């Protein structure tokens, strides 16, 4: 496994008439093997979490691209990477946001196939004790004719989250992506809570 273009990507994203050309560069500072070791830690730590287990089910598919980011690190400090108003959709019962999280790891697994596209999103959150706790979501994604990627995901606790990205080309996600994140209120109405600003793709 290797990173896309040696873990350094320049991506051109045409965001239709309303948006200008956008360039993304990112270096996660990890080889593919190092990233997979972190993913192995997820498997060991979250074996009883069905949401995480389902997301991890996509990792061995040869068509899967695994996107990764962590903070603080080469991709930025916590608010620069995990730019979300809150993390209520994780269902932790705690008031979590970028300001009270010590460490974060994010894995996004995109597994397209001939019939559908399966996606998994895993958050690793560490507070003052430095121990990661993992939360996983999985579901089906699509890229529409305008080039918008969207995936509606459900977690172990039944919580839902929708992610979207314009960082696509044809029916594929680019090597470096940004994910816009939406959660739902008690009436089922979707609302925007921020974004994961940068994720670097690792493909076989």
C-alpha positions in Angstrom: 0.0 0.0 0.0 1.2 3.5 -0.8 0.0 7.0 -0.5 -1.3 8.7 -3.6 1.7 10.3 -5.3 4.0 9.6 -2.3 1.6 11.1 0.2 1.8 14.5 -1.5 -1.2 15.4 -3.7 -2.1 18.5 -5.6 -5.8 18.2 -6.5 -7.9 20.3 -8.8 -11.5 20.5 -7.9 -14.0 22.2 -10.2 -16.9 23.2 -8.0 -19.4 24.0 -10.8 -20.3 27.6 -11.7 -20.6 28.9 -8.2 -17.1 27.9 -7.1 -13.6 28.6 -8.3 -10.9 26.1 -9.0 -9.5 24.8 -5.7 -6.1 23.2 -5.1 -5.4 20.9 -2.2 -2.0 19.8 -1.0 -1.4 17.6 2.0 1.2 15.4 3.6 0.0 13.2 6.4 3.6 12.4 7.4 2.9 8.6 7.4 3.6 5.7 5.0 0.8 3.4 4.1 2.2 0.7 6.4 2.3 3.1 9.3 -1.3 4.2 8.7 -2.4 0.5 8.6 -0.7 -0.1 12.0 -2.9 2.7 13.4 -5.9 1.0 11.8 -4.9 -2.3 13.4 -5.0 -0.5 16.8 -8.6 0.4 16.0 -9.4 -3.3 15.4 -8.0 -4.3 18.7 -9.5 -1.5 20.7 -13.0 -1.5 19.3 -13.8 -5.2 18.7 -17.1 -4.8 20.6 -18.3 -1.7 18.8 -20.5 -2.8 15.9 -20.3 0.6 14.2 -16.5 0.4 14.1 -16.5 -3.2 13.1 -18.8 -2.5 10.2 -16.6 0.4 9.0 -13.6 -1.8 9.2 -15.2 -4.5 7.1 -14.3 -2.5 4.0 -10.6 -2.2 4.7 -9.6 -5.5 3.0 -11.4 -4.9 -0.2 -8.7 -4.2 -2.9 -10.9 -1.4 -4.3 -11.0 0.5 -1.0 -9.2 3.7 -0.5 -8.4 4.6 3.1 -8.3 8.3 3.9 -6.5 9.4 7.1 -5.8 12.4 9.2 -4.7 13.1 12.7 -4.3 16.1 15.0 -2.3 17.7 16.2 0.2 16.8 13.4 1.4 17.7 9.9 -2.2 18.4 8.8 -2.7 21.0 11.5 -3.8 21.6 15.0 -7.1 20.3 16.3 -9.4 23.3 15.2 -7.6 23.4 11.8 -8.4 19.7 11.1 -11.5 18.8 13.1 -13.4 22.0 12.4 -16.8 20.8 13.8 -19.0 22.7 16.1 -19.7 19.6 18.2 -19.4 15.9 18.1 -22.9 15.1 19.6 -23.5 12.6 16.8 -20.9 10.3 18.3 -23.3 9.6 21.2 -20.7 9.9 23.9 -22.9 11.8 26.4 -20.0 14.3 26.7 -19.8 17.8 25.3 -17.0 17.2 22.9 -15.6 19.6 20.4 -12.1 20.4 19.1 -11.3 22.6 22.2 -11.4 19.8 24.7 -10.0 16.9 22.7 -6.3 16.2 23.2 -5.7 13.8 20.2 -7.8 12.8 17.2 -7.5 10.2 14.4 -9.9 10.0 11.5 -10.2 7.2 9.0 -12.6 7.3 6.1 -12.9 4.1 4.0 -14.4 4.4 0.5 -15.1 1.1 -1.2 -16.7 1.5 -4.6 -17.9 -1.5 -6.5 -19.8 -2.3 -9.7 -23.2 -2.3 -7.9 -22.9 0.2 -5.0 -20.5 2.2 -3.0 -19.9 1.4 0.7 -18.3 3.9 3.1 -17.1 3.9 6.7 -16.0 6.7 8.9 -14.1 6.2 12.2 -13.2 8.8 14.8 -10.6 8.1 17.4 -10.9 10.6 20.2 -8.4 10.9 23.2 -9.0 13.2 26.1 -6.6 14.0 28.9 -5.6 10.4 29.6 -4.3 10.1 26.0 -6.3 6.8 25.4 -8.2 6.6 22.1 -11.8 5.6 22.1 -13.2 4.8 18.7 -16.6 5.6 17.1 -17.7 4.2 13.8 -20.3 4.9 11.1 -21.1 3.1 7.9 -23.5 3.3 5.0 -23.8 3.8 1.3 -22.3 6.6 -0.8 -22.9 8.1 -4.2 -21.3 10.6 -6.6 -24.0 12.4 -8.6 -23.8 13.7 -12.1 -22.7 17.1 -10.8 -19.7 15.6 -9.1 -21.0 15.8 -5.5 -20.0 12.9 -3.3 -22.5 12.1 -0.5 -22.7 9.3 2.1 -25.4 8.8 4.7 -23.9 6.9 7.6 -25.3 5.3 10.7 -23.4 4.5 13.9 -23.6 1.8 16.6 -25.9 3.9 18.6 -28.3 4.5 15.7 -27.1 8.1 15.3 -26.9 9.3 11.8 -24.5 11.6 10.0 -24.2 12.7 6.4 -20.9 13.6 4.7 -20.4 15.4 1.4 -17.4 16.4 -0.7 -16.8 18.1 -4.1 -13.3 16.6 -4.3 -14.1 14.1 -7.0 -13.2 13.3 -10.5 -15.6 11.1 -12.5 -16.8 8.3 -10.2 -13.8 8.6 -7.9 -12.7 10.7 -4.9 -9.5 12.6 -5.3 -6.4 11.7 -3.4 -6.8 14.5 -0.9 -10.4 15.4 0.2 -12.4 17.6 2.5 -15.6 16.3 4.1 -18.5 18.5 5.1 -20.4 17.0 8.0 -24.1 17.2 8.7 -26.0 15.9 11.7 -29.8 15.7 12.5 -32.0 17.4 15.1 -34.7 15.6 17.0 -37.2 16.2 14.2 -34.9 14.6 11.6 -33.9 17.8 10.0 -30.3 17.9 8.6 -28.0 20.8 9.6 -24.4 21.6 8.9 -21.9 21.4 11.8 -18.5 22.0 10.0 -15.9 20.0 8.2 -13.0 17.6 8.4 -10.7 19.9 6.5 -8.1 17.5 5.1 -7.9 13.7 4.6 -5.1 12.0 2.7 -5.9 8.9 0.6 -3.9 5.7 0.7 -4.6 3.2 -2.1 -3.3 -0.1 -3.2 
